[in-house]
Amino acid sequence: MPEPVGMAGNAIKPGSQTMVKSDADGAIGMVVAELRAGRAVVIPTDTVYGLAVLPENVELLFELKHRPPDKAVAVLVARAADAGELFDPLPPTRRLMERFWPGALTIVQDGCGVRCPDHPLVRALAAEVGPITTSSANLSGQPTPHTAAAAAGAFGAVSLVIDGGRCQSPPSTVVEVTEAGLTVLREGAISANAVRSVAGGG
């Protein structure tokens, strides 16, 4: 099992996997290089550990997770304005982004699920490479790991794992916004009532 890098040390590479502390010098650059090379990376978020790829490599994410390709995955962005690259936000979507982003709310509109996480490393990555496609760092149907070491163990084929400490917050709330209204697909860290109130302008 890989061990994290020390405060003043270099990344330790047991086997083919490297684990680096999220606040280590060069951590963001290492992730950017892996993503741009078409590889997946395990990263911490404000909710759970995620398996991340660039959108054009989403098939790799499904392959690594053994996840059916018809199951949706989320896209993480650096700021609310970046969601406009993916869809034209409807008024309820804009209200939700203004109130709950950055934070644990995934908004699905026009078939695309987007979230702006409350995590500086993830937002810095997305600011550098653009939207990042992610899913929780677990094999399909298995529990979500709460530590970088456990996530690394689940994905031995992933070369780089970023250790952000224990990630055990509730999952994001997932909502779908259409012209017809709002549907709560999963209630998580943010209550369904709070979401409905903000989306409706209440």
C-alpha positions in Angstrom: 0.0 0.0 0.0 1.4 3.4 -0.9 2.5 5.8 1.8 2.0 9.6 1.6 4.8 12.0 0.9 6.4 13.6 3.9 6.4 17.4 4.4 9.9 17.8 3.1 10.3 14.5 1.2 9.8 13.3 -2.3 6.7 11.3 -3.3 7.2 7.6 -2.4 6.6 5.2 -5.2 5.9 1.7 -3.8 5.1 -0.4 -6.9 3.5 1.6 -9.7 1.5 3.9 -7.5 2.4 7.3 -6.1 0.6 8.9 -3.1 1.1 12.6 -2.5 -0.3 14.9 0.2 -2.8 17.4 -1.2 -0.8 20.3 0.2 2.6 19.1 -1.0 4.5 21.3 -3.4 3.8 20.3 -7.0 0.7 18.2 -6.2 -1.5 20.1 -8.5 1.0 20.0 -11.3 1.3 16.2 -10.9 -2.4 15.8 -11.2 -2.6 18.1 -14.2 0.1 16.1 -16.0 -1.7 12.8 -15.3 -5.1 14.1 -16.5 -3.6 15.7 -19.7 -1.8 12.4 -20.4 -5.2 10.7 -20.5 -4.9 8.9 -17.1 -7.2 8.8 -14.1 -6.3 10.2 -10.7 -7.8 9.6 -7.2 -8.4 13.0 -5.6 -10.1 14.2 -2.3 -13.2 16.4 -2.5 -15.4 18.2 0.0 -17.6 15.1 0.3 -15.8 11.8 -0.6 -12.7 10.6 -2.6 -13.2 10.8 -6.3 -11.8 9.1 -9.4 -11.1 11.9 -11.9 -10.5 12.0 -15.6 -10.8 14.7 -18.3 -14.2 14.5 -20.0 -12.8 13.0 -23.2 -11.5 10.0 -21.2 -14.8 9.2 -19.4 -14.7 5.7 -20.9 -11.6 5.0 -18.7 -13.5 6.0 -15.6 -16.3 3.5 -16.4 -13.7 0.8 -17.1 -11.8 1.3 -13.9 -15.0 1.4 -11.8 -16.6 -1.5 -13.6 -19.6 0.8 -13.9 -22.3 0.5 -16.5 -21.9 3.2 -19.1 -25.5 4.2 -18.9 -25.0 5.5 -15.3 -24.3 9.2 -15.1 -21.2 10.8 -13.7 -20.6 14.3 -12.5 -18.5 17.1 -13.9 -16.6 19.3 -11.4 -16.0 23.0 -12.2 -13.8 25.7 -10.7 -16.6 28.4 -10.6 -20.3 28.7 -11.3 -19.6 30.6 -14.5 -17.9 27.5 -15.9 -21.2 25.7 -15.9 -22.2 27.9 -18.8 -19.7 26.0 -21.0 -21.8 22.9 -20.5 -25.4 24.2 -20.6 -27.4 27.5 -20.6 -28.5 27.6 -17.0 -32.2 28.0 -16.4 -33.3 30.5 -13.8 -33.8 27.9 -11.0 -30.3 26.6 -11.8 -28.8 30.0 -11.5 -30.5 30.5 -8.1 -29.2 27.2 -6.9 -25.6 27.9 -8.1 -25.7 31.3 -6.4 -26.9 29.9 -3.1 -25.1 26.5 -2.8 -21.9 26.7 -4.8 -19.2 26.0 -4.0 -20.7 23.2 -2.0 -22.4 19.8 -2.0 -25.0 20.2 -4.7 -24.9 18.5 -8.0 -27.2 20.1 -10.6 -28.3 18.1 -13.6 -29.6 20.1 -16.6 -29.8 19.1 -20.2 -28.4 15.7 -19.3 -25.3 17.0 -17.7 -24.6 16.8 -13.9 -22.3 19.6 -12.7 -21.0 20.6 -9.3 -18.6 23.3 -8.0 -17.0 21.6 -4.9 -16.0 23.4 -1.8 -12.4 22.1 -2.0 -9.5 24.3 -3.0 -7.4 21.6 -4.7 -10.3 20.5 -6.9 -11.2 24.0 -7.9 -7.6 24.8 -8.7 -7.4 21.7 -10.9 -10.5 22.6 -12.7 -9.3 26.2 -13.2 -6.1 24.7 -14.8 -7.5 22.0 -17.0 -11.2 22.9 -17.3 -14.2 20.7 -16.2 -13.2 17.4 -14.6 -15.3 14.2 -14.9 -15.5 12.4 -11.6 -17.2 9.6 -9.7 -16.8 8.3 -6.2 -13.5 6.4 -5.8 -15.1 2.9 -5.3 -15.8 0.0 -7.6 -19.4 0.0 -8.7 -21.6 -1.4 -6.0 -18.9 -1.2 -3.3 -18.7 1.1 -0.3 -17.0 4.4 -0.9 -13.5 4.6 0.7 -13.0 7.3 3.3 -9.2 7.4 3.1 -6.6 7.8 0.3 -5.1 4.5 1.2 -8.4 2.6 0.9 -9.1 4.4 -2.4 -5.6 3.5 -3.7 -6.3 -0.2 -2.8 -9.4 -0.2 -4.8 -7.7 1.2 -7.9 -4.3 -0.4 -8.2 -4.1 0.6 -11.9 -4.3 4.3 -11.0 -0.8 5.7 -10.9 -1.4 8.8 -8.8 -3.4 9.2 -5.5 -3.8 12.5 -3.7 -4.1 12.2 0.0 -6.4 14.9 1.5 -7.0 13.1 4.8 -10.2 11.5 5.8 -13.2 12.3 3.5 -16.4 11.2 5.1 -18.9 14.0 4.6 -22.4 13.2 3.3 -22.6 12.8 -0.5 -23.8 15.8 -2.5 -27.5 16.3 -3.1 -28.4 15.7 -6.7 -31.2 17.6 -8.4 -32.4 17.8 -12.0 -33.7 21.1 -13.4 -35.9 21.2 -16.5 -38.4 23.7 -18.0 -41.1 21.7 -16.2 -39.5 22.1 -12.8 -37.1 20.5 -10.3 -36.7 16.9 -9.2 -34.6 15.8 -6.3 -32.7 12.7 -7.5 -30.8 12.1 -4.3 -31.0 13.9 -0.9 -27.5 14.3 0.6 -25.7 17.1 2.5 -28.3 19.7 1.5 -31.9 19.1 2.4 -34.5 18.7 -0.3 -36.6 21.4 1.3 -33.8 23.9 1.1 -33.2 23.1 -2.5 -36.8 23.4 -3.5 -37.2 26.7 -1.6 -34.2 28.3 -3.4 -35.1 26.9 -6.8 -38.6 28.2 -6.5 -37.4 31.7 -5.5 -38.6 31.3 -2.0 
